[in-house]
Amino acid sequence: MSAPGAGDGSHHTAARNDLSGTVHGPVVQAATIHGGITYAVQQAPPTGPRVTPDEIPPLMVRFINRTENLAGLDGRPTTGEHGAGVGFAVLHGPPGVGKTALVTRWAEQGRERFPGGQIYVDFAALRGETAGADVSEAARCCLRSLGVDDAYIPASFADRVRLLRSLSADRRLLIFLDNVSQPGQAAALIPKGKGSFLVVAGGSGLGELVHDGARLMAVEPLDRYSALELLADRCGAEKVAADPASAERLVELCEGLPVALHVVAGRLVARPRLTLAALTAELAAEERRLAGMSLGKERSVAAAFDLVYRELAPEPARLYRLMGWYPGATFDAGAAAVAAGLDPRRTAEALEALTGASLLEETPDGRFRFHDLVRLHAGDRAAEEEAPAERPALLRRVTLHYLALTALADRAIRLDRLRIADLDHLLATVPDPFTAPDAPRPVDWLEAEHRNILGVLRAAAREETLRTEVWQLAEAFTVLFLHHRHLGDWRESLELGAAAAAEALVPAAEARLRSLLSRPLMDLGEDEAARRELDTAQACAEVSGHLVVRASVQEFSGRYWDRHDPVRAMEAYRSALDLNTAADEDRGAAIAAYFLGCAQETAGNTREALDTLRGAHDRLLARKDLRMAARAQVAIGIAHDHLDETDQAVRALREAAAALREQEATHYEAQALVALADIQERTQGDAQEVRTRLERALEIYEAGGSPRAEELRQRLAGGGAAG
């Protein structure tokens, strides 16, 4: 079993289910679970305060016209004495009108204007199924783009905005916020550096941003000449020149909307024998579809999509319909295979047909996504053509798919963690994709898929028959948030899981999830809400009779009381220690002892704390939990220092720093190095050794974008001690 909720983030891969041979596609197979994972192995981006991001997607086709819009964006902000210094433009227009392509073209042309880099944030990817995206998460994305490590990104939105302003103050940046739906999502992310530019693209409801200094720019449908040029570029100039009258009529029917022009051109390319005249006549005969192509309507391109859809073979057509019900923002071939109940080869062929027909877009990492209007069309087709029972059946298949993969990732990260869900039967025949030599790190895969997993949780939570799977998925999903603290998503996931566990009458699971929920709530500054969740968790744990769950709840309660009542914190940790000991849960007892020792040291009971921390350290070593053991050793060194036992303090901190470096726990390594330097500087130790330690700590903090980096720079420059 496990450590009750320690969240130590250790990497101990002990779960294994080996595959043989060479895997070229999805690999997970368990009953109806066919899908594998898609993860493009990429070099990690450089980190540190001078990262130069280059994130705006490239243009994949020739750009047509938009000279007036480009000229409007071209006007640089005035940087003189009375100038604003930062440009702010809002592009608005109907879906599919080409706002993203316009900004992409402008960014390519003006690359030299923004030596600080170009940042891209897609709010459509952030918000998933919700009405509005999390602007705090968008701020986090910008900070990560500028090289700030997750460990140093502030929890609160206000602090994130302040840090973004500080990091952008001496840079000339372009920030592009795409698919923005609410004005409040944009203005707070204006960069501060002179000559920087914020471009926002969205619908027509962004007009109030003019009060924040934005220039509003309407992106209109293409004029007749430009639309004809686009059509000729996509389907061939010869075809357009052979029948210019039909080409002009087709452009009129598309009303200059680029997305519609792309789709009809795709039909012409996919069927070389289809003439412009025949296609124009076909469109003209569809009264409902022509009405649906009215500019600005949700179904403005439904007719074009429907015409392409009719030409699909039965299998791609069915996959298209069913993926309209898929609850995630993107999907890979494995998820598509599961959703449709197809084998990987046939799924790949169907996906190729859909991308060839321009109904799907393949992303650079090998996943697929619908344009929002295409997804709507696919869902409409499914509602009309599929049996009513197919939608809940699809959702069950997809939920089990993500439950299996998320659980395998969770176990690969740390096997001996507390888990309530018994998934042995589900995982017994599922090949583990994380054991392959070139497999992604499980945390990286979870990070790449976390929007989709959250989307599956939201959809499954609406189905009474999936309550068990919802709480099990929420429990396994938590491992991601112990490493990447997407606080809003973590909170929502645990709230959905806790509610499902309550409805399923599984008190141990409800206790576990509600106690976990206290962590993001406290990080969000909602301590009273955290307290209420912990009270409910404690009641559920008592009902469950599960000793380790009761211990876990006590440990989380101790974390809460650390902020409010040190005496009660120590009581909670002692209770967690006793319960874990009674349950023969040694790792949980060791971690509870570690937190107890830290609380004792904070309360001034340093000698008692030292004894407690030594015991925790030895037990963690026995469990081969080297990362947590090294953290305990740092606390031991600090306690020795407070007792003026300098030799013991130095010895413990040196050993801890070396162990943490070996474990790649660099944040804690830097803490140990600074503590060592403090002691050596205070006792007039070797000045060069002090400097070497501080330089290594500075290197770590700079790499992660920590605000402590500036403090150490000043210290190394002779600006005073820190510690």
DAGIVEN-V787513 format. One record per residue. N is the residue number from 1. PHI is phi in whole degrees, -180 to 180 (none if undefined). PSI is psi in radians with two decimals (NA if undefined). BURIAL is # if it has 16 or more other C-alpha atoms within 10 Angstrom, else .. Layout:
n/phi/psi/burial
N/PHI/PSI/BURIAL
N/PHI/PSI/BURIAL
This chain:
n/phi/psi/burial
1/none/-2.63/.
2/-136/2.99/#
3/-88/2.24/#
4/-74/1.57/#
5/71/0.45/#
6/-69/-0.51/#
7/61/0.70/.
8/-78/-0.28/#
9/73/0.25/#
10/-66/2.63/#
11/-108/1.85/#
12/-136/1.69/.
13/-88/1.84/#
14/-120/-0.35/.
15/-74/2.37/#
16/-149/2.41/.
17/-149/1.57/.
18/-73/2.61/.
19/-110/2.69/.
20/-119/2.83/.
21/84/-3.01/.
22/-104/2.21/.
23/-97/2.13/.
24/-113/0.03/.
25/-154/-2.78/.
26/-60/2.50/#
27/-126/-0.21/#
28/-80/2.17/#
29/-138/1.99/#
30/-151/1.87/#
31/56/-1.98/.
32/-90/0.13/#
33/-92/1.91/#
34/-107/-0.45/#
35/-73/2.67/#
36/-108/-2.52/#
37/-128/2.66/#
38/-116/2.16/#
39/-148/2.01/#
40/-82/1.98/.
41/-73/2.04/.
42/-126/2.70/.
43/-66/2.39/.
44/-63/2.41/.
45/-66/2.70/.
46/-63/2.59/.
47/-118/2.93/#
48/119/3.00/#
49/-73/-0.20/#
50/-112/0.47/#
51/-63/2.41/#
52/-113/1.68/#
53/-70/2.62/#
54/-145/1.38/.
55/-112/-0.26/.
56/-65/2.25/#
57/-60/2.59/.
58/-78/2.72/.
59/-76/2.33/.
60/-103/-0.17/.
61/-134/2.95/.
62/-68/2.38/.
63/-85/2.37/.
64/-114/2.11/#
65/60/-2.35/#
66/64/0.50/#
67/-63/-0.66/.
68/-66/-0.77/.
69/-64/-0.72/#
70/-63/-0.69/#
71/-66/-0.66/.
72/-64/-0.68/.
73/-72/-0.48/#
74/-65/-0.44/.
75/-62/1.95/.
76/-74/2.67/.
77/-67/2.57/#
78/-75/2.18/.
79/-108/0.26/.
80/-75/-2.91/.
81/-61/-0.66/.
82/-107/0.14/.
83/-82/2.74/.
84/-67/-0.63/.
85/89/-0.44/#
86/-128/2.28/#
87/-84/2.59/#
88/-148/1.96/#
89/-126/2.48/#
90/-120/2.06/#
91/-99/2.18/#
92/-130/2.61/#
93/171/3.04/#
94/-69/2.77/#
95/-59/2.46/#
96/82/0.13/#
97/-84/-0.22/#
98/104/0.48/#
99/-66/-0.76/#
100/-64/-0.76/#
101/-63/-0.65/#
102/-62/-0.85/#
103/-67/-0.66/#
104/-60/-0.78/#
105/-63/-0.77/#
106/-64/-0.70/#
107/-65/-0.67/#
108/-64/-0.75/.
109/-68/-0.55/.
110/-111/0.56/.
111/-57/-0.65/.
112/-69/-0.29/.
113/-73/-0.34/#
114/-126/1.25/#
115/-65/-0.33/.
116/-77/-0.20/#
117/116/3.02/#
118/-128/2.14/#
119/-109/2.42/#
120/-126/2.22/#
121/-128/2.10/#
122/-99/1.85/#
123/-68/-0.41/#
124/-63/-0.68/#
125/-71/-0.56/#
126/-72/-0.71/#
127/-84/-0.33/#
128/58/-2.14/#
129/-93/-0.10/#
130/-80/2.86/.
131/-70/-0.55/.
132/-140/2.61/#
133/-83/2.87/#
134/-87/1.85/#
135/-66/-0.47/#
136/-65/-0.65/#
137/-68/-0.61/#
138/-64/-0.71/#
139/-62/-0.68/#
140/-62/-0.73/#
141/-60/-0.75/#
142/-64/-0.73/#
143/-65/-0.73/#
144/-64/-0.66/#
145/-62/-0.50/#
146/-91/0.17/#
147/96/0.16/#
148/-83/2.17/#
149/-69/2.61/#
150/-53/-0.60/#
151/-64/-0.36/.
152/-112/0.12/#
153/-82/2.17/#
154/-61/2.71/#
155/-77/-0.63/#
156/-89/2.63/.
157/-64/-0.74/#
158/-60/-0.73/.
159/-69/-0.61/.
160/-64/-0.74/#
161/-64/-0.74/#
162/-62/-0.73/.
163/-66/-0.68/#
164/-61/-0.74/#
165/-63/-0.72/#
166/-64/-0.76/.
167/-73/-0.42/#
168/-96/-0.04/#
169/-63/-0.59/.
170/-111/0.44/.
171/-124/2.70/#
172/-108/1.77/#
173/-112/2.64/#
174/-113/2.15/#
175/-116/2.19/#
176/-115/2.00/#
177/-102/1.95/#
178/-102/2.62/#
179/58/0.72/#
180/-79/2.35/#
181/-113/-0.31/#
182/-130/2.35/#
183/-57/-0.62/#
184/-65/-0.17/.
185/-82/-0.13/#
186/-112/-0.90/#
187/-60/-0.57/#
188/-67/-0.29/#
189/-100/0.29/#
190/-66/2.19/#
191/-71/2.80/#
192/-98/-0.41/#
193/-66/2.44/#
194/-58/2.36/#
195/84/-0.04/#
196/-74/2.96/#
197/-148/2.34/#
198/-113/2.14/#
199/-115/2.27/#
200/-119/2.33/#
201/-123/2.32/#
202/-172/-2.75/#
203/-82/-2.87/#
204/-85/-0.01/.
205/-92/0.45/.
206/-108/0.25/#
207/-61/-0.52/#
208/-68/-0.20/.
209/-67/-0.21/#
210/-61/-0.48/.
211/-71/-0.30/.
212/-96/0.18/.
213/96/0.16/.
214/-78/2.58/#
215/-96/2.10/#
216/-84/2.30/#
217/-132/2.05/#
218/-81/2.31/.
219/-104/1.90/#
220/-93/2.84/#
221/-58/2.74/#
222/-65/2.54/#
223/-71/2.99/#
224/-58/-0.79/.
225/-64/-0.81/.
226/-67/-0.65/#
227/-65/-0.71/#
228/-64/-0.70/#
229/-63/-0.72/#
230/-64/-0.78/#
231/-61/-0.76/#
232/-65/-0.66/#
233/-66/-0.64/#
234/-84/-0.65/#
235/-112/-0.06/#
236/113/2.19/.
237/-63/-0.56/.
238/-63/-0.70/.
239/-65/-0.72/#
240/-69/-0.73/#
241/-66/-0.50/.
242/-72/-0.42/.
243/-148/1.24/.
244/-63/-0.55/.
245/-66/-0.77/.
246/-67/-0.63/#
247/-63/-0.75/#
248/-65/-0.69/#
249/-65/-0.69/#
250/-64/-0.71/#
251/-62/-0.70/#
252/-62/-0.75/#
253/-65/-0.58/#
254/-81/-0.19/#
255/54/0.55/#
256/72/0.18/#
257/-80/2.03/#
258/-56/-0.68/#
259/-63/-0.65/#
260/-69/-0.70/#
261/-63/-0.69/#
262/-62/-0.73/#
263/-68/-0.80/#
264/-68/-0.61/#
265/-64/-0.64/#
266/-61/-0.68/#
267/-62/-0.77/#
268/-65/-0.63/#
269/-73/-0.73/#
270/-67/-0.50/#
271/-125/1.53/.
272/-55/-0.48/.
273/-81/-0.21/.
274/-75/2.15/.
275/-93/2.81/#
276/-60/-0.70/#
277/-63/-0.77/#
278/-66/-0.72/.
279/-66/-0.70/#
280/-64/-0.74/#
281/-64/-0.67/.
282/-65/-0.77/.
283/-65/-0.71/#
284/-66/-0.49/.
285/-79/-0.17/.
286/-100/1.53/.
287/-62/-0.76/.
288/-64/-0.69/.
289/-72/-0.67/#
290/-63/-0.71/#
291/-64/-0.64/#
292/-68/-0.27/#
293/-90/0.24/#
294/-60/2.42/#
295/-63/2.33/#
296/88/-0.10/#
297/-86/2.66/.
298/-60/-0.58/#
299/-98/0.50/#
300/-65/-0.40/#
301/-121/0.28/#
302/-60/-0.65/#
303/-64/-0.77/#
304/-64/-0.74/#
305/-63/-0.70/#
306/-65/-0.68/.
307/-64/-0.71/#
308/-67/-0.72/#
309/-60/-0.69/#
310/-62/-0.44/.
311/-88/-0.07/.
312/-72/2.57/#
313/-66/2.80/.
314/-56/-0.73/.
315/-71/-0.85/#
316/-61/-0.62/#
317/-64/-0.72/#
318/-68/-0.72/#
319/-61/-0.73/#
320/-58/-0.85/#
321/-60/-0.87/#
322/-66/-0.63/#
323/-70/-0.26/#
324/-66/-0.36/#
325/-96/-0.15/#
326/-63/2.30/#
327/-87/0.01/#
328/-96/3.00/#
329/-81/-0.63/#
330/-134/2.93/#
331/-152/2.68/#
332/-105/3.14/#
333/-63/-0.57/#
334/-65/-0.81/#
335/-64/-0.66/#
336/-65/-0.70/#
337/-62/-0.73/#
338/-65/-0.81/#
339/-59/-0.72/#
340/-93/-0.17/#
341/69/0.56/#
342/-105/2.76/#
343/-78/2.81/#
344/-58/-0.68/#
345/-65/-0.84/.
346/-67/-0.58/.
347/-63/-0.79/#
348/-60/-0.70/#
349/-66/-0.72/.
350/-67/-0.70/#
351/-64/-0.68/#
352/-63/-0.69/.
353/-65/-0.70/#
354/-71/-0.69/#
355/-69/-0.63/.
356/-64/-0.54/.
357/-87/0.08/#
358/64/0.42/#
359/-92/-0.30/#
360/-129/2.61/#
361/-113/2.27/#
362/-92/2.24/#
363/-86/2.85/.
364/-60/-0.43/.
365/-91/0.21/.
366/90/0.08/.
367/-93/3.13/#
368/-131/2.64/#
369/-147/2.65/#
370/-92/2.57/#
371/-65/2.58/.
372/-56/-0.71/.
373/-70/-0.58/#
374/-68/-0.71/#
375/-60/-0.72/#
376/-61/-0.78/#
377/-62/-0.77/#
378/-61/-0.75/#
379/-64/-0.67/#
380/-63/-0.73/.
381/-64/-0.69/#
382/-64/-0.75/#
383/-62/-0.57/#
384/-85/-0.50/.
385/-113/-0.28/.
386/-99/2.71/.
387/-67/2.60/.
388/-57/-0.55/.
389/-77/-0.17/.
390/-73/-0.57/.
391/-66/-0.90/#
392/-63/-0.55/#
393/-66/-0.74/.
394/-61/-0.76/#
395/-63/-0.66/#
396/-65/-0.76/#
397/-61/-0.79/#
398/-68/-0.67/#
399/-64/-0.77/#
400/-65/-0.63/#
401/-59/-0.91/#
402/-72/-0.53/#
403/-63/-0.79/#
404/-63/-0.84/#
405/-67/-0.70/#
406/-67/-0.69/#
407/-64/-0.70/#
408/-65/-0.71/#
409/-63/-0.74/#
410/-59/-0.81/#
411/-70/-0.55/#
412/-68/-0.52/#
413/-75/-0.80/#
414/-157/1.99/#
415/-75/-0.67/#
416/-95/0.79/#
417/-95/2.66/#
418/-64/2.19/#
419/-138/2.35/#
420/-87/-0.65/#
421/-68/2.33/#
422/-100/1.75/.
423/-109/0.28/.
424/-58/-0.73/.
425/-66/-0.75/.
426/-63/-0.72/.
427/-89/-0.09/#
428/-58/-0.65/.
429/-114/0.29/.
430/-95/1.99/#
431/-60/2.37/#
432/-86/1.92/#
433/-73/-0.16/#
434/-91/0.03/#
435/-99/-0.12/#
436/-68/2.65/.
437/-58/-0.62/.
438/-104/0.39/.
439/-70/2.65/#
440/-71/2.75/#
441/-63/2.37/#
442/-55/-0.68/#
443/-64/-0.65/#
444/-67/-0.71/#
445/-64/-0.77/#
446/-61/-0.70/#
447/-63/-0.75/#
448/-66/-0.56/.
449/-100/0.02/#
450/-67/-0.51/#
451/-66/-0.67/#
452/-70/-0.73/#
453/-62/-0.73/#
454/-65/-0.68/#
455/-62/-0.70/#
456/-64/-0.74/#
457/-59/-0.77/#
458/-61/-0.82/#
459/-68/-0.76/#
460/-66/-0.55/#
461/-64/-0.33/#
462/-86/-0.06/.
463/-107/2.08/.
464/-61/-0.54/.
465/-76/-0.11/.
466/-113/0.34/#
467/-59/-0.76/#
468/-63/-0.81/#
469/-65/-0.56/#
470/-66/-0.85/#
471/-70/-0.56/#
472/-66/-0.72/#
473/-68/-0.71/#
474/-63/-0.65/#
475/-66/-0.82/#
476/-68/-0.62/#
477/-64/-0.43/#
478/-57/-0.51/#
479/-59/-0.57/#
480/-61/-0.78/#
481/-75/-0.24/#
482/-73/-0.29/#
483/-109/-0.71/#
484/-124/1.93/#
485/-89/1.28/#
486/-78/1.54/#
487/-63/-0.75/#
488/-63/-0.75/.
489/-68/-0.68/#
490/-62/-0.80/#
491/-59/-0.86/#
492/-62/-0.76/#
493/-58/-0.82/#
494/-70/-0.60/#
495/-64/-0.75/#
496/-63/-0.76/#
497/-66/-0.75/#
498/-64/-0.73/#
499/-63/-0.71/#
500/-66/-0.70/#
501/-64/-0.67/#
502/-64/-0.76/#
503/-68/-0.54/.
504/-83/-0.06/#
505/60/0.90/.
506/-120/1.50/#
507/-62/-0.58/#
508/-64/-0.74/#
509/-67/-0.72/#
510/-63/-0.73/#
511/-62/-0.79/#
512/-61/-0.83/#
513/-71/-0.64/#
514/-71/-0.61/#
515/-68/-0.70/#
516/-61/-0.66/#
517/-60/-0.46/#
518/-62/-0.45/#
519/-69/-0.96/#
520/-63/-0.57/#
521/-63/-0.76/#
522/-68/-0.66/#
523/-64/-0.48/.
524/-87/0.03/#
525/80/0.26/.
526/-103/1.16/.
527/-65/-0.66/#
528/-68/-0.68/.
529/-62/-0.68/.
530/-63/-0.72/#
531/-61/-0.72/#
532/-65/-0.72/.
533/-64/-0.70/#
534/-67/-0.65/#
535/-62/-0.79/#
536/-65/-0.71/.
537/-61/-0.72/#
538/-64/-0.72/#
539/-63/-0.75/#
540/-65/-0.69/#
541/-63/-0.70/#
542/-64/-0.72/.
543/-65/-0.66/.
544/-68/-0.51/#
545/70/0.23/.
546/-90/1.91/#
547/-61/-0.74/#
548/-70/-0.61/#
549/-65/-0.74/#
550/-61/-0.70/#
551/-64/-0.73/#
552/-62/-0.76/#
553/-63/-0.69/#
554/-64/-0.70/#
555/-62/-0.80/#
556/-64/-0.61/#
557/-63/-0.68/#
558/-61/-0.68/#
559/-62/-0.65/#
560/-67/-0.83/#
561/-71/-0.33/#
562/-53/-0.56/#
563/-86/-0.35/.
564/-125/-0.51/.
565/-158/1.67/.
566/-57/-0.61/#
567/-64/-0.82/.
568/-66/-0.56/.
569/-61/-0.82/#
570/-64/-0.65/#
571/-62/-0.76/#
572/-64/-0.75/#
573/-66/-0.66/#
574/-64/-0.71/#
575/-63/-0.76/#
576/-61/-0.71/#
577/-63/-0.79/#
578/-64/-0.77/#
579/-66/-0.73/#
580/-64/-0.69/#
581/-64/-0.75/#
582/-63/-0.56/.
583/-88/0.05/.
584/59/0.65/.
585/-103/1.51/#
586/-71/-0.72/#
587/-65/-0.74/#
588/-61/-0.70/#
589/-65/-0.70/#
590/-65/-0.72/#
591/-70/-0.68/#
592/-61/-0.69/#
593/-65/-0.66/#
594/-60/-0.86/#
595/-65/-0.65/#
596/-62/-0.77/#
597/-62/-0.72/#
598/-62/-0.73/#
599/-66/-0.71/#
600/-62/-0.72/#
601/-65/-0.71/#
602/-63/-0.63/.
603/-78/-0.05/.
604/93/0.05/.
605/-90/1.15/.
606/-68/-0.73/#
607/-65/-0.77/#
608/-63/-0.73/.
609/-60/-0.70/#
610/-62/-0.76/#
611/-62/-0.77/.
612/-63/-0.77/#
613/-67/-0.63/#
614/-62/-0.77/#
615/-62/-0.73/#
616/-63/-0.75/#
617/-60/-0.81/#
618/-65/-0.71/.
619/-69/-0.66/#
620/-68/-0.66/#
621/-62/-0.72/#
622/-63/-0.54/.
623/-85/0.03/.
624/61/0.51/.
625/-94/1.36/#
626/-68/-0.57/#
627/-67/-0.87/#
628/-67/-0.61/#
629/-62/-0.71/#
630/-67/-0.64/#
631/-62/-0.72/#
632/-63/-0.63/#
633/-68/-0.59/#
634/-60/-0.81/#
635/-62/-0.63/#
636/-63/-0.78/#
637/-61/-0.73/#
638/-66/-0.68/#
639/-64/-0.76/#
640/-59/-0.72/#
641/-62/-0.72/#
642/-66/-0.39/.
643/-93/0.16/.
644/61/0.48/.
645/-98/1.32/.
646/-65/-0.78/#
647/-60/-0.80/.
648/-65/-0.66/#
649/-63/-0.81/#
650/-63/-0.76/#
651/-62/-0.81/.
652/-65/-0.74/#
653/-69/-0.64/#
654/-62/-0.83/#
655/-64/-0.71/.
656/-65/-0.76/#
657/-61/-0.73/#
658/-65/-0.74/.
659/-66/-0.71/#
660/-68/-0.62/#
661/-65/-0.72/#
662/-64/-0.61/.
663/-83/0.02/.
664/61/0.49/.
665/-94/1.19/#
666/-68/-0.54/#
667/-60/-0.79/#
668/-74/-0.54/#
669/-60/-0.77/#
670/-62/-0.69/#
671/-60/-0.77/#
672/-65/-0.70/#
673/-66/-0.70/#
674/-67/-0.70/#
675/-62/-0.72/#
676/-62/-0.79/#
677/-63/-0.66/#
678/-59/-0.81/#
679/-65/-0.83/#
680/-65/-0.66/#
681/-68/-0.68/#
682/-68/-0.58/.
683/-98/0.25/.
684/57/0.82/.
685/-77/-2.96/.
686/-61/2.02/.
687/-64/-0.65/.
688/-68/-0.64/.
689/-66/-0.72/.
690/-58/-0.81/#
691/-64/-0.70/.
692/-61/-0.74/.
693/-66/-0.75/#
694/-67/-0.62/#
695/-66/-0.69/#
696/-65/-0.75/#
697/-62/-0.72/#
698/-62/-0.73/#
699/-58/-0.76/#
700/-65/-0.84/#
701/-66/-0.65/#
702/-66/-0.72/#
703/-61/-0.58/#
704/-96/-0.01/#
705/71/0.49/#
706/-71/2.44/#
707/-64/-0.28/.
708/-72/-0.22/.
709/-61/-0.77/#
710/-64/-0.66/.
711/-59/-0.77/#
712/-72/-0.59/#
713/-59/-0.80/.
714/-64/-0.68/.
715/-65/-0.76/#
716/-67/-0.48/#
717/-85/0.03/.
718/91/0.34/.
719/-88/0.25/.
720/117/2.80/.
721/-79/2.75/.
722/-137/2.64/.
723/151/NA/.
